[in-house]
Amino acid sequence: MTLQAKLDAFKADFEAGKPPYNVPPSVIATMRRATAELIASGAAAEARKAGDKAPAFTLNDPDGNPVSSAALLAKGPLVVSFYRGVWCPYCNMELQALQEALPAFQALGANLVAISPQTGVNSRKSVRQNALGFPILSDAHNDVAAAFGLRFALPDYLVELYQGLKNDLPSFNGDPSWTLPMPARYVIGQDGTILYAEVNPDYTRRPEPEDMLPALRRAVALSA
């Protein structure tokens, strides 16, 4: 089953109010409204695209060790996934799919990192629960997400909904701002050029990890 098929199946059950979520229709309507407004805002069109230079970054891994994009790119191409957090089931399913694709990425000499606004404690939980062999880097205040053009502020009505659902982003992220990154995937060549970019303001839609393989093969050819 493809990643998107898994996401669609989960979404159907979630929106039908099935256990364990048992979500009422009013909550679904509010979430759909927020997604529709983010799509309509055109924010995704402002994000970094293929052909752009990727912003350089240094972020801490779950154990507090600094990881720099420059050091990773010195070894080979880099796959970057922007991850909303441990609380997002769609994001966790994507991480699991990326983990399955990790050997194919590594065979092409690539490293893989996920970038999230959440704290290191929550990143360790994400790594453990999803059995990941790659790190989730902590992007405090979504500053790196902003550099990629991905950061957005949740509307007040969605903040209120999240609070009612005990989905306390300030606690998850150690940041009071109620901002998130739009889910995004990038392949960055060793010269820092973005070779593949996929940004979707609809968090229930994700590309297949295999979609990045042609860009990685191109990265290998360019560095040969």
C-alpha positions in Angstrom: 0.0 0.0 0.0 1.3 3.5 -0.9 1.8 6.1 1.8 -1.0 8.2 0.4 -3.3 5.2 0.4 -2.5 4.6 4.1 -3.1 8.3 4.8 -6.4 8.2 3.0 -7.6 5.2 4.9 -6.7 6.8 8.2 -8.4 10.1 7.2 -11.6 8.2 6.2 -11.8 6.5 9.6 -10.8 9.7 11.5 -13.4 11.8 9.8 -16.1 9.1 10.3 -15.6 9.5 14.0 -14.3 5.9 14.6 -12.5 4.9 17.7 -10.0 5.7 19.2 -10.4 9.3 18.1 -14.2 9.6 18.2 -14.0 13.1 16.7 -17.3 15.0 16.3 -18.2 16.5 12.9 -17.8 20.0 14.2 -14.1 19.4 14.8 -13.6 17.9 11.3 -15.4 21.0 9.8 -13.0 23.4 11.7 -9.9 21.4 10.6 -11.1 21.5 7.0 -11.8 25.2 7.2 -8.2 25.9 8.4 -6.7 23.7 5.6 -8.8 25.4 2.9 -7.8 28.8 4.2 -4.1 27.9 4.2 -4.4 26.6 0.6 -6.3 29.7 -0.5 -3.7 32.0 1.1 -1.1 30.9 -1.5 1.5 30.5 1.2 2.9 27.3 -0.4 3.8 29.3 -3.6 6.2 31.4 -1.5 8.2 28.4 -0.3 11.7 27.5 -1.6 11.5 25.7 -4.9 13.7 23.4 -7.0 16.5 25.5 -8.4 16.7 27.8 -5.3 19.6 27.6 -2.9 18.6 25.9 0.3 19.1 27.9 3.5 22.0 26.6 5.6 21.1 25.4 9.1 22.6 24.0 12.3 20.1 22.4 14.6 20.3 20.0 17.6 19.4 16.4 17.3 17.3 14.7 20.0 20.4 14.3 22.2 21.3 17.9 22.0 24.2 17.5 19.5 24.4 20.1 16.8 23.9 18.9 13.2 24.8 21.2 10.3 23.5 21.0 6.8 27.0 22.0 5.6 28.6 18.9 7.3 25.9 16.6 5.9 26.2 18.0 2.4 30.0 17.5 2.5 29.2 13.8 2.7 26.5 13.6 -0.1 23.1 14.9 -1.1 20.6 15.6 1.7 16.9 14.7 2.0 15.0 17.0 4.4 11.4 16.4 5.6 9.6 19.1 7.7 7.6 17.4 10.4 4.8 18.9 12.4 5.2 16.8 15.5 4.7 13.6 17.5 1.0 14.5 17.9 0.3 14.4 14.1 -0.6 10.8 12.9 -0.2 11.8 9.3 3.3 13.0 10.0 4.2 9.8 11.8 3.0 7.7 8.9 5.2 9.7 6.6 8.2 9.2 8.9 7.6 5.5 8.8 7.5 5.6 5.0 10.7 7.6 4.9 12.3 5.0 7.2 11.4 2.3 4.8 13.0 4.3 1.9 16.1 5.1 3.9 18.2 2.2 2.5 17.4 3.4 -1.0 18.5 6.9 -0.1 21.7 5.7 1.6 22.5 3.6 -1.4 22.8 6.8 -3.3 25.0 8.4 -0.7 22.3 10.6 0.8 21.6 11.5 4.4 18.0 12.0 5.7 16.9 14.3 8.4 13.5 15.5 9.6 13.1 19.0 11.0 10.4 19.8 13.6 9.6 22.6 16.0 9.1 20.2 18.9 11.5 19.8 21.8 14.2 17.2 22.0 12.2 15.1 24.4 9.3 14.9 21.9 11.7 14.2 19.1 13.2 11.3 21.0 9.7 10.0 21.5 9.0 10.3 17.8 12.2 8.5 16.9 11.4 5.7 19.4 7.7 5.2 18.5 8.4 5.2 14.7 11.6 3.2 15.0 13.6 5.7 13.0 17.2 5.3 11.9 17.5 9.1 11.1 17.3 12.1 13.4 14.6 14.6 14.0 16.2 18.0 14.5 14.7 20.6 16.7 13.8 23.9 14.9 13.0 26.3 17.8 10.4 28.9 16.8 10.3 27.3 13.3 13.1 29.6 12.3 14.5 27.2 9.7 11.0 26.5 8.5 10.6 30.2 8.0 13.8 30.4 6.0 12.4 27.8 3.7 9.1 29.8 3.5 7.1 27.1 5.4 6.2 28.7 8.7 2.6 29.8 9.3 0.6 30.9 12.3 -2.5 28.9 13.3 -5.7 31.0 13.1 -7.3 31.8 16.5 -10.2 29.4 16.0 -7.8 26.5 15.3 -5.7 27.4 18.4 -8.9 27.3 20.4 -9.8 23.9 18.9 -6.3 22.5 19.6 -6.5 23.7 23.2 -9.9 22.0 23.6 -8.3 18.7 22.3 -5.4 19.1 24.7 -3.1 19.4 21.7 -0.9 22.0 23.5 1.7 23.1 20.9 3.4 25.5 23.2 4.2 22.5 25.5 5.2 20.2 22.6 7.4 22.9 21.1 8.6 24.9 24.1 7.5 28.0 22.2 4.3 30.1 22.8 3.9 31.2 19.2 1.4 28.6 17.9 3.2 28.3 14.5 3.8 25.2 12.4 5.7 24.3 9.2 3.7 23.3 6.2 4.7 19.7 5.5 7.5 19.7 2.9 10.2 17.4 1.4 13.4 18.6 -0.2 16.4 17.0 -1.9 19.4 19.2 -1.7 22.5 18.7 -3.9 26.0 19.0 -2.5 26.3 22.5 -3.8 23.3 23.5 -1.8 20.9 23.7 -4.7 17.4 22.3 -4.2 16.8 19.6 -6.7 13.4 18.5 -5.5 10.8 20.4 -3.5 7.3 19.3 -2.5 5.2 21.6 -0.2 1.6 20.9 0.5 -0.6 23.1 2.8 -3.0 20.1 3.1 -1.2 18.0 5.8 -3.2 14.9 4.8 -1.5 14.8 1.4 2.1 13.6 1.2 4.3 12.4 -1.7 5.7 9.0 -1.9 9.3 8.8 -0.7 10.3 7.1 -4.0 9.4 10.4 -5.8 12.7 11.8 -4.5 14.9 9.1 -6.0 15.2 10.6 -9.5 16.5 13.9 -7.9 18.9 11.9 -5.8 20.3 10.1 -8.8 20.7 13.5 -10.5 22.6 14.7 -7.4 24.9 11.8 -7.7 25.5 12.5 -11.4 26.2 16.1 -10.8 28.8 15.4 -8.1 30.5 12.7 -10.2 
